[in-house]
Amino acid sequence: TLWSIFRSPLMFGGDLPSNTPATLALLTNPRVLAVNKNSTHNRQLFRRGDLVGWTADDPATGDKYVALFNAQDQGLAPASEAAAMSSLITRQTPQATLDVDITGAQKLYLSVRGGADGTAWDHADWLNPVLSNGTKTMPLNELPWQKASAGWGQTTRNKSVSGGPLLVAGQTYPAGIGTHANSVIEYTLPAGYTRFRATVGLDQAAAGQNTGGTFQALVFTKSPYQPMPADSVRVPVVLADLGLAPGCLVQDLWSGRQVGKFTTEFAPFIRRHGAGFYRISGPKLATQ
């Protein structure tokens, strides 16, 4: 849908002889290929947050093509909801120590978020992470994580994300966790521990680069994510914005199905990370 409404070159990587009939029908859909080959005035119609509409014209009929995209995703919780956060880690200030009250918490989330320059070379090391309760301590590495994500590579115990030793500001650390922004590591906490302590640093593999390498470390005791968006939402298209008058017919370009007749707007449900592709035919608005 995206490449067709853009009129981008269409390429396929795969073994054509072993395609299923469904895949072949998708690749050779004549209605979609006509948009890619013949449409004109291709342009963005609107962007409402993560809901996006593009349109183009059929030069032979004056019909409108409309592509709708739902790019909504689960966002990160505000940093203000963290139980603790570090200062900005940079090459000039390559490490910080966090000492966090986790009394009563059942979950622990270690999060690394990229700075204003994005996430390039944001190799982050959690060094000597421990749980304690005033009388005993437990190295966090003795506890299996429930989930671990990394923006590049894989989160790893006792090694940096690039596979080398945990090396920060010229010092090597035998115990810790190597990861890369944006990252979340989730633990279920054993009962009785009241504090979490760790040093967070920029790994030497990134400190030697001339770009990126700025991030912030955050500790959460509740989910570091915002609620998941709905599985699908309506994406309204106002017919007048297309120069169309009431009484338009809408066809789904992928299936060929006639969707119906509409008066002022067409508002299909589009699934999260999904798209819809339509032809809209009907009377034009009178010009002044």
C-alpha positions in Angstrom: 0.0 0.0 0.0 2.7 2.5 1.0 4.9 1.9 -2.0 2.0 1.9 -4.4 0.5 5.2 -3.3 4.1 6.7 -3.4 4.6 5.3 -7.0 7.8 3.8 -5.8 9.6 1.0 -7.7 8.1 -2.3 -6.7 10.6 -5.1 -6.0 10.1 -8.6 -4.7 12.7 -10.7 -2.9 11.8 -14.4 -2.8 11.5 -17.6 -4.8 8.8 -16.9 -7.3 8.3 -20.6 -8.4 7.4 -21.5 -4.8 4.9 -18.6 -4.2 1.5 -19.6 -2.9 -1.5 -18.5 -5.0 -2.4 -16.0 -2.3 1.0 -14.3 -2.5 0.9 -14.3 -6.3 -2.5 -12.7 -6.2 -1.2 -10.0 -3.8 1.8 -9.2 -6.1 -0.2 -9.1 -9.3 -3.3 -7.3 -8.0 -4.3 -5.2 -11.0 -6.1 -2.5 -9.1 -3.1 -1.8 -6.8 -0.6 -2.0 -9.7 -2.7 0.6 -11.6 -2.3 3.1 -8.8 1.5 2.5 -8.8 1.7 2.9 -12.6 -0.8 5.6 -13.5 -1.9 7.7 -10.6 -1.1 11.4 -10.4 -0.9 14.2 -7.8 0.2 11.7 -5.1 0.4 13.6 -1.8 -0.3 13.4 2.0 -3.9 14.2 2.8 -3.5 14.4 6.6 -1.5 13.3 9.5 -3.3 13.1 12.9 -0.7 11.9 15.3 0.1 8.4 14.1 -2.9 8.1 11.8 -1.9 9.1 8.3 -3.8 9.5 5.0 -2.4 9.7 1.5 -4.3 10.4 -1.7 -3.8 10.4 -5.5 -5.9 10.9 -8.6 -6.9 8.5 -11.4 -6.3 10.7 -14.4 -8.6 8.6 -16.6 -11.7 8.9 -14.4 -11.1 11.6 -11.9 -11.6 9.1 -9.1 -9.6 9.5 -5.9 -7.3 6.9 -4.4 -6.9 6.9 -0.6 -4.3 5.0 1.5 -4.8 5.0 5.2 -2.2 4.0 7.8 -2.4 3.3 11.5 1.1 3.7 12.9 0.0 3.7 16.5 2.2 1.8 18.9 2.7 1.3 22.6 4.6 4.3 23.9 7.0 4.7 26.8 5.8 6.0 30.1 7.0 9.5 31.0 10.3 9.6 32.7 8.6 11.4 35.6 7.0 8.1 36.5 10.3 6.4 37.1 11.3 5.5 40.7 14.8 6.9 39.8 16.7 8.3 36.9 20.3 9.1 36.1 21.7 12.3 34.8 22.4 12.3 31.1 25.3 9.8 30.4 27.7 11.2 27.8 31.4 10.9 26.9 32.1 13.8 29.3 30.0 12.3 32.1 30.3 8.5 31.3 28.7 7.0 34.4 26.2 7.6 37.3 25.2 5.7 40.3 21.5 4.9 41.2 20.3 3.9 44.7 16.6 3.2 44.6 14.0 2.5 47.2 12.1 -0.6 46.0 10.2 -1.3 49.3 7.0 -3.3 48.5 7.8 -3.5 44.8 7.0 -6.8 43.0 8.6 -5.8 39.7 11.8 -4.0 38.7 12.4 -2.6 35.2 15.8 -1.3 34.1 15.3 1.1 31.2 17.8 2.9 29.0 16.5 5.7 26.7 18.5 7.5 24.0 19.3 11.2 24.3 18.2 14.0 22.0 20.7 12.8 19.3 18.9 9.4 18.9 20.2 6.0 19.9 23.4 5.7 17.9 26.2 4.0 19.9 24.2 4.1 23.1 26.0 1.1 24.5 24.9 1.0 28.2 26.3 -1.1 31.0 24.5 -1.8 34.3 27.5 -2.4 36.6 27.4 -4.4 39.9 23.6 -4.3 40.1 22.5 -5.6 43.6 19.4 -5.9 45.7 19.6 -5.3 49.4 17.5 -5.0 52.6 20.0 -3.6 55.1 21.3 -7.0 56.3 21.9 -9.0 53.1 22.5 -8.4 49.4 21.8 -10.3 46.3 23.5 -9.7 43.0 20.8 -9.0 40.4 22.6 -11.4 37.9 21.5 -14.3 40.2 17.9 -13.5 39.2 16.7 -14.4 35.7 15.0 -11.6 33.9 11.5 -12.1 32.5 12.1 -10.1 29.4 15.0 -8.1 27.9 15.0 -5.8 24.9 17.8 -3.9 23.2 17.7 -1.3 20.4 20.7 -3.0 18.9 22.3 -6.4 19.5 21.2 -8.5 22.5 21.1 -7.7 26.3 23.9 -9.9 27.8 25.0 -10.7 31.3 28.6 -9.9 32.3 29.5 -8.6 28.8 28.8 -5.5 26.8 26.2 -5.5 24.1 29.1 -5.6 21.5 30.4 -8.8 23.2 33.5 -7.4 24.9 34.1 -6.9 28.6 32.1 -4.4 30.6 34.6 -1.5 30.4 33.6 2.0 31.5 35.9 5.0 32.1 39.0 2.8 31.8 37.8 0.3 34.5 36.7 -3.3 33.7 33.8 -4.8 35.7 33.3 -8.5 36.0 29.6 -8.3 36.9 26.8 -6.5 35.2 24.5 -6.3 32.2 25.3 -4.9 28.7 22.5 -3.5 26.6 21.7 -0.7 24.1 19.1 2.0 24.1 16.2 1.8 23.8 16.2 -1.0 26.3 13.9 -2.5 29.0 14.9 -5.4 31.3 12.1 -6.8 33.4 12.5 -8.7 36.7 10.1 -10.2 39.2 11.5 -9.3 42.6 11.9 -11.8 45.5 10.2 -10.7 48.7 12.1 -8.8 51.4 14.4 -6.5 49.4 14.1 -2.8 49.9 16.8 -1.2 47.7 18.4 -1.5 44.3 21.9 -0.2 43.6 23.9 0.0 40.4 26.3 2.1 38.5 25.3 2.8 34.9 28.0 3.7 32.3 28.8 4.3 28.6 30.7 1.3 27.4 34.2 1.9 26.1 33.2 0.5 22.7 30.9 3.5 22.2 33.0 6.0 24.1 35.6 5.8 21.4 33.2 6.9 18.6 32.6 10.4 17.4 28.8 10.3 17.3 25.9 9.2 19.6 26.7 7.8 23.0 24.2 9.8 25.1 21.5 8.2 27.1 19.6 8.2 30.4 19.1 5.2 32.7 15.8 4.9 34.5 14.5 2.4 37.1 10.8 1.7 37.3 8.8 -0.5 39.8 5.7 -0.4 37.6 5.4 -0.9 33.8 7.5 1.6 31.9 5.0 1.6 29.0 1.9 3.5 28.3 -1.3 1.5 27.8 -1.4 -0.4 24.5 -3.5 1.4 21.9 -6.7 -0.2 20.6 -6.2 -3.0 18.1 -8.0 -1.0 15.5 -9.4 2.5 15.2 -11.6 4.4 12.8 -9.6 6.7 10.4 -12.1 9.3 9.0 -11.7 10.7 5.5 -13.8 13.8 4.9 -15.0 13.6 1.3 -15.0 17.4 0.8 -11.2 17.4 1.6 -10.9 15.3 -1.6 -13.1 17.7 -3.6 -15.9 15.2 -3.6 -19.6 15.9 -3.0 -22.1 13.6 -1.1 -23.0 10.3 -2.7 -19.6 8.7 -3.2 -18.9 5.0 -3.7 -15.9 3.3 -2.1 -14.1 0.2 -3.3 -11.4 -1.7 -1.3 -8.6 -2.0 -3.8 -7.0 -5.1 -2.3 -10.1 -7.2 -2.2 -12.1 -5.5 -4.9 -15.1 -5.4 -2.6 -17.6 -2.5 -2.8 -17.6 -1.0 0.7 -20.6 1.2 0.3 -22.0 4.7 -0.5 -21.1 7.6 1.7 -22.4 11.1 2.2 -19.9 13.3 4.1 -17.1 11.0 5.3 -15.7 7.5 5.0 -14.3 6.1 8.3 -13.0 2.5 8.0 -11.4 0.7 10.9 -7.7 0.3 10.4 -5.7 -2.2 12.6 -2.7 -1.0 14.5 0.4 -1.2 12.2 -2.0 -1.8 9.4 -3.2 0.0 6.2 -6.3 0.3 4.0 -6.3 1.1 0.3 -9.4 2.5 -1.5 -10.9 4.0 -4.7 -13.5 6.7 -4.1 -15.8 7.5 -7.0 -18.5 10.2 -7.0 -19.7 13.7 -7.9 -17.2 16.5 -7.6 -17.8 19.6 -5.5 -18.9 22.6 -7.5 -16.1 25.0 -8.0 -16.5 28.7 -7.2 
